[in-house]
Amino acid sequence: MRPFTPCSSRIDGAIVARALYTLLYYLALPLILLRIWWRGRRAPAYRQRISERLGCAPTLATKGRPIWVHAVSVGETVAIAPLIERLLARYPQHPILVTTMTPTGAERVQALFGTRVQHRYCPWDLPDAWWRFHRRVNPALCIIVETELWPNMLAACAARNVPVVLANARLSARSARGYARIARLVRPMLGRLTLVAAQSRTDGERFIELGLAREQLHVTGSIKFDLCPDPDQIEAGRQLRVQLGETRPVLIGASTHEGEDELLLRCWQQLALKWPGLVLMLVPRHPERFAAVRTLAQGYSDAVSSRSQADPVSTDTEIYIGDTMGELMLMYAAADVAFVGGSFSGTGGHNPLEPAALGKPVVVGPDTFNFAEITRALSDAGGLRQVQDESGLVRILAELIGSASARQRAGEAGRRYLLASQGALERLEQLVAQQLLSADSD
């Protein structure tokens, strides 16, 4: 009989935990497939390419071991895009494979890179799916964006000696508490990471508290600061503003979730009593909500235009629906004041740096745990205002809409903060280069 030791107990506990997790995942697979079918009723792309989610990815069309970048959806894809551009230029011998979990992420990859990279849906976290994926893909390096960690995914990489870089890593207090409840899964999972490039010291310390070795941690800052807005989108935004009327105030509700569109429409009704020319732009986060938001807006105004329908836009337009993908910066460029969604929906908010990069004053609600430190710092710098409820939102929006000087001060403060915080992309690229050099020399 093998003698009992605390170390072997921990190892056995980790093995049992992952085995139980895997068993539960297999048992849940019928429900996962049912959910995919259900979501496919409104977004048919979810029903396509199911075989890739089981690891049956088509063999890559190019030679060489690929650099594999995993970005769960749109936000992560946009964030990592500048690094991918650098990798394309620096390592032509390595094809780039990007995996996402969502069709909207797939669409963003296509829009940003076309045929320069290859896209696959990320397999579900099942051992046999990962076995098939690695046999077909054989990656040289895996770069995971932010916090998309899966136990079997990392175990499969470790079994094949594929280095794994967790890039632009963030970990909210809420997520850390959740991971702590499943420590027997999380601790060995973190041990299989080659390095973690954390957005902040606070994020890094949370990873260490969960079991990451300190030597694996590098605090590089957030690559989301290294924004370079597309000049074509900025120009298109200016042209849209001319169509709407250059002297009319324009408020954008960006990346909105269910409930936030109604909130903004009610605020717009109140604010329009004082500023009758006020334009509200609504840009829903998820494309399956586009039609519903348009219908909702038509209940508030007869002058609703939709970008996807190429509706006429004029100085009579009161509500403009930005129901296309990949044009959020264009919408920001056409606005005076930006409300960033996900912050009144309990989902933790979305990136407030995008409007700040264009010199727009930013307003958010109370739920910003996905960008807690950035929100706090941008607020301290004077570029962002955070509100707790609907009345506070109306009050701050009225203050900004009514004062061009207040808008200018906030916009300039946000832009200064953004520029002073850049450099993470360069630091991350150097870390990736070191890992790739090591992988290529093996």
Secondary structure by P-SEA (a helix, b strand, c coil): cccccaaaaaaaaaaaaaaaaaaaaaaaaaaaaaaaaaaaccccccccccccccccccccccccccbbbbbccaaaaaaaaaaaaaaaaccccbbbbbbbccaaaaaaaaacccccbbbbccccccaaaaaaaaaaccccbbbbccccccaaaaaaaaaacbbbbbccccccaaaaaaaaaaccccaaaaaaccccccccaaaaaaaaaaccccccccccccccccccccaaaaaaaaaaaaaacccbbbbbbcccccaaaaaaaaaaaaaaaccccbbbbbbbccccaaaaaaaaaaacccccccccccccccccccbbbccccccaaaaaaaccbbbbcccccccccccaaaaaaabbbbbbccccccaaaaaaaaaaaccbbbbccaaaaaaaaaaaaacaaaaaaaaaaaaaaaaaaccaaaaaaaaaaaaaaaaaac
